[in-house]
Amino acid sequence: MNGFTTKNWEEKIVSGVEGGPRVAHARATMAYQGVIEGESTCDLLLYYAGEGYNSGETTSPSFERFEGKVDGREGTFIVRHEYTFDAKGIASTFTVVPGSGTGELTGLTGGGTSGGAMGEDQLGYTFEYAF
């Protein structure tokens, strides 16, 4: 199974106030298993529509840098996400940033989805890719 766990999450409000429409920045580190083996650092720009942790109908962008292996090939690469989230869970679509692959991942292209229910130890992902 393709999955990942959040190892660390640091978030702060950038503009607006708690309980109202606001923008926050989060930096997270994740550990991946499956087609992607390794760790990542993700910078998220989050929009909360109001009370609680709901993005409403707006998506929130992020960039995530992976270091590890894809299908046994080692290197780094970056993906761009568009997240939606609410109290029940998160969902994302992502694409590999063209030209971001290094090492044996040079020329990597593709994209996928990630997400799951809030509070789960591990979330899932799909990843279709080519070199």
Z-matrix of the N, CA and C atoms (Angstrom, degrees):
N
C 1 1.448
C 2 1.519 1 110.22
N 3 1.314 2 117.24 1 141.99
C 4 1.459 3 122.45 2 174.76
C 5 1.520 4 108.46 3 -87.13
N 6 1.327 5 116.71 4 122.33
C 7 1.453 6 119.68 5 -179.24
C 8 1.519 7 112.23 6 -152.40
N 9 1.328 8 114.89 7 166.08
C 10 1.459 9 119.98 8 176.02
C 11 1.529 10 109.41 9 -147.42
N 12 1.319 11 114.83 10 154.20
C 13 1.458 12 121.85 11 176.06
C 14 1.522 13 108.73 12 -122.74
N 15 1.309 14 116.15 13 147.62
C 16 1.461 15 121.39 14 176.42
C 17 1.516 16 108.31 15 -86.62
N 18 1.330 17 116.17 16 120.87
C 19 1.460 18 121.32 17 179.22
C 20 1.525 19 111.69 18 -89.08
N 21 1.333 20 116.60 19 -31.29
C 22 1.464 21 120.87 20 -176.49
C 23 1.526 22 108.70 21 -155.18
N 24 1.339 23 116.86 22 143.52
C 25 1.464 24 122.58 23 178.02
C 26 1.519 25 107.67 24 -142.76
N 27 1.335 26 116.81 25 119.24
C 28 1.464 27 122.53 26 175.96
C 29 1.520 28 107.24 27 -123.37
N 30 1.340 29 116.94 28 124.93
C 31 1.458 30 121.33 29 -175.23
C 32 1.526 31 110.26 30 -136.00
N 33 1.357 32 114.87 31 142.09
C 34 1.463 33 119.25 32 174.45
C 35 1.523 34 108.90 33 -144.86
N 36 1.333 35 115.75 34 147.68
C 37 1.463 36 121.83 35 177.32
C 38 1.525 37 108.66 36 -71.22
N 39 1.330 38 115.73 37 132.00
C 40 1.462 39 122.42 38 178.46
C 41 1.523 40 109.96 39 -96.72
N 42 1.343 41 116.85 40 -39.46
C 43 1.457 42 120.81 41 177.64
C 44 1.519 43 109.54 42 -153.60
N 45 1.338 44 116.12 43 149.99
C 46 1.450 45 121.18 44 -174.71
C 47 1.521 46 109.56 45 93.15
N 48 1.335 47 115.59 46 -170.81
C 49 1.464 48 120.24 47 -177.43
C 50 1.522 49 110.43 48 -133.44
N 51 1.323 50 115.61 49 154.25
C 52 1.463 51 121.79 50 176.24
C 53 1.521 52 109.18 51 -54.80
N 54 1.324 53 116.95 52 131.75
C 55 1.454 54 121.78 53 179.01
C 56 1.516 55 114.25 54 92.25
N 57 1.332 56 117.83 55 -12.02
C 58 1.456 57 121.48 56 178.85
C 59 1.518 58 110.10 57 -122.01
N 60 1.336 59 118.31 58 179.82
C 61 1.462 60 119.83 59 174.79
C 62 1.526 61 109.39 60 -56.81
N 63 1.319 62 116.53 61 131.30
C 64 1.458 63 120.42 62 -175.34
C 65 1.521 64 111.06 63 -156.68
N 66 1.315 65 114.18 64 161.85
C 67 1.457 66 122.77 65 175.31
C 68 1.520 67 107.10 66 -118.90
N 69 1.313 68 115.97 67 136.49
C 70 1.461 69 121.15 68 178.68
C 71 1.525 70 109.25 69 -131.04
N 72 1.322 71 115.76 70 155.77
C 73 1.458 72 122.66 71 172.74
C 74 1.517 73 107.22 72 -111.60
N 75 1.317 74 116.77 73 135.35
C 76 1.461 75 121.39 74 175.52
C 77 1.515 76 109.12 75 -129.04
N 78 1.313 77 115.90 76 143.26
C 79 1.462 78 122.66 77 171.62
C 80 1.518 79 106.13 78 -120.64
N 81 1.325 80 115.28 79 126.20
C 82 1.454 81 121.06 80 -177.50
C 83 1.527 82 110.00 81 -129.28
N 84 1.318 83 115.53 82 150.08
C 85 1.468 84 121.15 83 170.22
C 86 1.523 85 107.28 84 -117.71
N 87 1.331 86 115.42 85 139.06
C 88 1.449 87 121.79 86 -177.72
C 89 1.523 88 111.15 87 -130.05
N 90 1.328 89 115.54 88 153.79
C 91 1.463 90 123.16 89 173.24
C 92 1.523 91 107.80 90 -114.14
N 93 1.342 92 116.62 91 128.33
C 94 1.464 93 122.74 92 -175.92
C 95 1.520 94 111.60 93 -111.60
N 96 1.344 95 114.00 94 147.26
C 97 1.458 96 121.03 95 171.76
C 98 1.517 97 108.44 96 -138.54
N 99 1.316 98 115.66 97 155.93
C 100 1.459 99 120.91 98 -177.97
C 101 1.520 100 109.01 99 112.29
N 102 1.336 101 117.04 100 -137.45
C 103 1.465 102 121.06 101 178.32
C 104 1.526 103 110.31 102 -59.05
N 105 1.339 104 116.37 103 -39.90
C 106 1.460 105 122.24 104 174.65
C 107 1.528 106 107.32 105 -97.79
N 108 1.333 107 116.54 106 123.96
C 109 1.469 108 122.05 107 177.02
C 110 1.512 109 107.59 108 -119.80
N 111 1.337 110 117.33 109 117.67
C 112 1.451 111 119.28 110 177.99
C 113 1.510 112 111.54 111 150.52
N 114 1.331 113 114.64 112 -157.46
C 115 1.462 114 121.01 113 -177.80
C 116 1.517 115 110.51 114 -125.74
N 117 1.329 116 114.68 115 160.99
C 118 1.455 117 119.74 116 179.32
C 119 1.516 118 110.09 117 -141.42
N 120 1.333 119 113.94 118 160.01
C 121 1.463 120 122.79 119 169.44
C 122 1.516 121 106.43 120 -121.73
N 123 1.335 122 115.94 121 130.29
C 124 1.457 123 121.33 122 -175.91
C 125 1.522 124 109.50 123 -124.71
N 126 1.334 125 116.62 124 130.58
C 127 1.459 126 122.69 125 173.16
C 128 1.520 127 107.75 126 -108.36
N 129 1.339 128 115.59 127 119.75
C 130 1.462 129 121.99 128 -176.03
C 131 1.519 130 110.10 129 -115.04
N 132 1.320 131 116.59 130 138.99
C 133 1.454 132 123.33 131 170.83
C 134 1.523 133 105.64 132 -109.06
N 135 1.338 134 116.98 133 107.33
C 136 1.459 135 122.74 134 -170.05
C 137 1.521 136 111.74 135 -103.79
N 138 1.327 137 116.17 136 135.43
C 139 1.460 138 121.26 137 173.74
C 140 1.524 139 107.88 138 -109.63
N 141 1.330 140 116.78 139 123.91
C 142 1.457 141 122.60 140 174.69
C 143 1.520 142 107.64 141 -107.34
N 144 1.332 143 116.08 142 125.96
C 145 1.464 144 121.30 143 -174.29
C 146 1.523 145 113.14 144 -71.39
N 147 1.323 146 118.13 145 -22.98
C 148 1.467 147 121.41 146 -178.17
C 149 1.506 148 110.88 147 176.31
N 150 1.314 149 116.18 148 -136.76
C 151 1.461 150 121.81 149 179.57
C 152 1.527 151 110.32 150 -56.78
N 153 1.307 152 116.74 151 138.29
C 154 1.461 153 121.11 152 176.59
C 155 1.516 154 112.87 153 80.28
N 156 1.317 155 114.46 154 -157.37
C 157 1.462 156 121.27 155 -173.65
C 158 1.516 157 110.15 156 -122.13
N 159 1.332 158 115.89 157 72.94
C 160 1.442 159 122.78 158 -176.46
C 161 1.523 160 108.11 159 -130.50
N 162 1.341 161 116.36 160 130.33
C 163 1.464 162 120.13 161 179.94
C 164 1.521 163 112.42 162 -85.00
N 165 1.330 164 116.67 163 -1.44
C 166 1.457 165 118.74 164 -176.72
C 167 1.518 166 109.86 165 62.54
N 168 1.314 167 117.13 166 -138.10
C 169 1.466 168 120.70 167 179.04
C 170 1.525 169 111.81 168 -97.10
N 171 1.334 170 116.64 169 11.71
C 172 1.457 171 122.19 170 -178.16
C 173 1.521 172 110.22 171 -97.58
N 174 1.326 173 116.93 172 142.38
C 175 1.463 174 120.08 173 173.33
C 176 1.523 175 109.28 174 -94.28
N 177 1.317 176 115.25 175 153.79
C 178 1.459 177 121.85 176 178.98
C 179 1.521 178 108.97 177 -116.57
N 180 1.350 179 117.87 178 127.15
C 181 1.459 180 120.61 179 -177.82
C 182 1.524 181 112.70 180 -84.01
N 183 1.321 182 115.14 181 156.36
C 184 1.456 183 119.98 182 172.43
C 185 1.521 184 109.42 183 -157.65
N 186 1.312 185 114.62 184 161.01
C 187 1.462 186 122.40 185 171.76
C 188 1.514 187 107.57 186 -120.44
N 189 1.325 188 115.55 187 137.41
C 190 1.462 189 121.42 188 -179.47
C 191 1.520 190 108.87 189 -128.89
N 192 1.331 191 116.12 190 128.17
C 193 1.465 192 121.64 191 179.63
C 194 1.523 193 109.20 192 -106.59
N 195 1.324 194 115.75 193 119.91
C 196 1.456 195 122.97 194 179.90
C 197 1.517 196 110.88 195 -96.96
N 198 1.316 197 115.37 196 143.59
C 199 1.453 198 121.60 197 172.25
C 200 1.521 199 106.88 198 -132.95
N 201 1.325 200 116.02 199 119.38
C 202 1.457 201 119.38 200 -178.54
C 203 1.515 202 110.75 201 156.90
N 204 1.329 203 115.37 202 -134.97
C 205 1.462 204 121.10 203 -174.97
C 206 1.521 205 111.23 204 -128.65
N 207 1.329 206 115.11 205 145.78
C 208 1.461 207 123.01 206 168.70
C 209 1.517 208 105.56 207 -121.74
N 210 1.332 209 115.76 208 117.65
C 211 1.460 210 121.38 209 -179.59
C 212 1.531 211 111.36 210 50.71
N 213 1.341 212 116.09 211 40.31
C 214 1.462 213 121.63 212 176.57
C 215 1.518 214 115.74 213 85.75
N 216 1.327 215 118.50 214 -6.92
C 217 1.475 216 121.81 215 178.38
C 218 1.522 217 108.68 216 -93.98
N 219 1.336 218 116.54 217 134.11
C 220 1.466 219 120.76 218 -173.27
C 221 1.527 220 112.49 219 -102.40
N 222 1.340 221 114.81 220 144.16
C 223 1.458 222 121.23 221 177.14
C 224 1.517 223 110.26 222 162.18
N 225 1.320 224 115.76 223 -156.56
C 226 1.459 225 122.24 224 177.22
C 227 1.528 226 108.57 225 -130.87
N 228 1.342 227 115.84 226 159.23
C 229 1.457 228 121.65 227 172.19
C 230 1.523 229 108.39 228 -162.25
N 231 1.332 230 115.52 229 164.24
C 232 1.462 231 122.27 230 -177.33
C 233 1.522 232 108.81 231 -122.76
N 234 1.335 233 115.90 232 140.09
C 235 1.469 234 120.88 233 172.86
C 236 1.521 235 109.39 234 -120.51
N 237 1.335 236 115.04 235 153.93
C 238 1.464 237 122.07 236 173.90
C 239 1.516 238 107.68 237 -109.65
N 240 1.329 239 116.90 238 124.53
C 241 1.464 240 123.73 239 -179.61
C 242 1.526 241 111.17 240 -102.75
N 243 1.314 242 115.38 241 156.32
C 244 1.464 243 124.50 242 163.30
C 245 1.525 244 105.69 243 -127.42
N 246 1.340 245 116.64 244 110.02
C 247 1.463 246 122.79 245 -175.86
C 248 1.524 247 112.14 246 -99.98
N 249 1.320 248 115.77 247 146.48
C 250 1.462 249 122.94 248 161.83
C 251 1.524 250 105.78 249 -125.85
N 252 1.336 251 117.10 250 151.50
C 253 1.460 252 119.64 251 -177.15
C 254 1.515 253 110.38 252 -160.09
N 255 1.312 254 113.90 253 156.56
C 256 1.463 255 122.34 254 173.52
C 257 1.522 256 107.18 255 -153.34
N 258 1.314 257 117.77 256 -170.78
C 259 1.459 258 121.43 257 -176.75
C 260 1.529 259 112.24 258 -65.28
N 261 1.334 260 117.33 259 -19.70
C 262 1.460 261 120.80 260 -178.78
C 263 1.516 262 113.08 261 -85.50
N 264 1.341 263 117.81 262 -33.00
C 265 1.456 264 118.62 263 -176.88
C 266 1.512 265 113.43 264 174.30
N 267 1.340 266 114.21 265 -173.51
C 268 1.456 267 121.51 266 179.83
C 269 1.521 268 109.89 267 -126.57
N 270 1.321 269 116.22 268 156.01
C 271 1.458 270 122.79 269 174.96
C 272 1.520 271 107.90 270 -146.04
N 273 1.317 272 116.44 271 142.06
C 274 1.451 273 121.04 272 -179.16
C 275 1.515 274 110.11 273 -143.10
N 276 1.332 275 115.01 274 147.25
C 277 1.457 276 121.30 275 163.40
C 278 1.519 277 105.41 276 -113.96
N 279 1.327 278 116.78 277 145.57
C 280 1.459 279 119.33 278 -178.31
C 281 1.518 280 111.32 279 -144.32
N 282 1.342 281 114.81 280 155.61
C 283 1.460 282 122.16 281 175.29
C 284 1.518 283 109.02 282 -134.25
N 285 1.318 284 115.72 283 146.83
C 286 1.462 285 121.25 284 175.53
C 287 1.530 286 108.25 285 -69.49
N 288 1.325 287 116.86 286 132.03
C 289 1.466 288 121.44 287 177.11
C 290 1.531 289 107.59 288 -69.93
N 291 1.343 290 117.95 289 121.85
C 292 1.468 291 120.40 290 -178.29
C 293 1.528 292 112.03 291 -54.75
N 294 1.323 293 115.94 292 133.85
C 295 1.461 294 121.39 293 177.01
C 296 1.513 295 115.05 294 80.40
N 297 1.349 296 118.43 295 3.64
C 298 1.465 297 120.01 296 -175.56
C 299 1.525 298 113.87 297 -86.64
N 300 1.316 299 119.08 298 -12.27
C 301 1.459 300 121.05 299 -178.38
C 302 1.519 301 112.49 300 -71.88
N 303 1.339 302 115.53 301 141.59
C 304 1.468 303 121.67 302 176.78
C 305 1.523 304 109.30 303 -126.71
N 306 1.339 305 115.90 304 166.65
C 307 1.459 306 120.75 305 179.15
C 308 1.514 307 110.75 306 59.90
N 309 1.322 308 116.25 307 -136.07
C 310 1.459 309 121.23 308 179.77
C 311 1.529 310 112.56 309 -72.82
N 312 1.340 311 117.09 310 -4.87
C 313 1.467 312 121.35 311 178.05
C 314 1.527 313 112.37 312 -98.84
N 315 1.337 314 117.16 313 7.71
C 316 1.455 315 121.32 314 175.00
C 317 1.530 316 108.60 315 -58.56
N 318 1.317 317 116.82 316 132.27
C 319 1.460 318 121.95 317 179.96
C 320 1.517 319 114.27 318 87.80
N 321 1.331 320 117.74 319 2.80
C 322 1.462 321 121.28 320 179.46
C 323 1.531 322 110.29 321 -63.16
N 324 1.330 323 116.62 322 133.78
C 325 1.459 324 123.15 323 173.18
C 326 1.521 325 107.90 324 -133.10
N 327 1.316 326 116.83 325 162.03
C 328 1.449 327 119.65 326 174.82
C 329 1.505 328 113.00 327 141.22
N 330 1.321 329 114.94 328 -167.32
C 331 1.447 330 121.32 329 -179.21
C 332 1.506 331 110.74 330 -174.58
N 333 1.337 332 114.57 331 -178.18
C 334 1.454 333 118.34 332 -178.80
C 335 1.511 334 112.25 333 -178.32
N 336 1.320 335 114.30 334 -157.86
C 337 1.454 336 122.83 335 -179.57
C 338 1.523 337 108.94 336 -134.66
N 339 1.327 338 116.12 337 157.28
C 340 1.461 339 120.73 338 172.65
C 341 1.512 340 108.37 339 -148.22
N 342 1.325 341 115.39 340 158.36
C 343 1.449 342 118.46 341 176.76
C 344 1.501 343 113.62 342 155.53
N 345 1.334 344 113.75 343 -178.01
C 346 1.449 345 121.09 344 179.51
C 347 1.513 346 110.46 345 162.43
N 348 1.306 347 114.84 346 -174.56
C 349 1.460 348 121.71 347 -177.80
C 350 1.528 349 110.64 348 -82.59
N 351 1.328 350 116.26 349 144.13
C 352 1.458 351 121.32 350 175.98
C 353 1.526 352 109.13 351 -61.17
N 354 1.320 353 115.20 352 141.98
C 355 1.453 354 121.06 353 177.63
C 356 1.513 355 114.61 354 89.80
N 357 1.329 356 118.44 355 -10.33
C 358 1.459 357 120.24 356 176.64
C 359 1.520 358 109.37 357 -71.94
N 360 1.329 359 116.41 358 145.89
C 361 1.460 360 120.57 359 177.70
C 362 1.519 361 111.70 360 -68.63
N 363 1.331 362 116.26 361 -35.04
C 364 1.455 363 120.77 362 -178.02
C 365 1.519 364 109.97 363 -132.24
N 366 1.339 365 115.72 364 137.75
C 367 1.460 366 122.42 365 175.48
C 368 1.528 367 108.02 366 -107.00
N 369 1.324 368 116.77 367 159.53
C 370 1.452 369 120.87 368 -177.87
C 371 1.513 370 113.22 369 -104.42
N 372 1.336 371 115.64 370 165.27
C 373 1.461 372 121.03 371 175.68
C 374 1.519 373 110.23 372 -150.19
N 375 1.326 374 115.10 373 156.00
C 376 1.464 375 122.74 374 169.44
C 377 1.518 376 106.40 375 -115.69
N 378 1.317 377 117.60 376 152.20
C 379 1.462 378 120.91 377 179.40
C 380 1.514 379 109.10 378 -152.78
N 381 1.327 380 116.83 379 112.83
C 382 1.448 381 122.42 380 173.01
C 383 1.515 382 107.12 381 -105.46
N 384 1.331 383 117.06 382 129.61
C 385 1.459 384 119.92 383 -171.42
C 386 1.532 385 110.97 384 -147.42
N 387 1.312 386 114.08 385 165.02
C 388 1.461 387 122.00 386 175.66
C 389 1.527 388 107.93 387 -149.99
N 390 1.331 389 115.57 388 161.98
C 391 1.471 390 121.31 389 176.46
C 392 1.497 391 109.88 390 -117.49
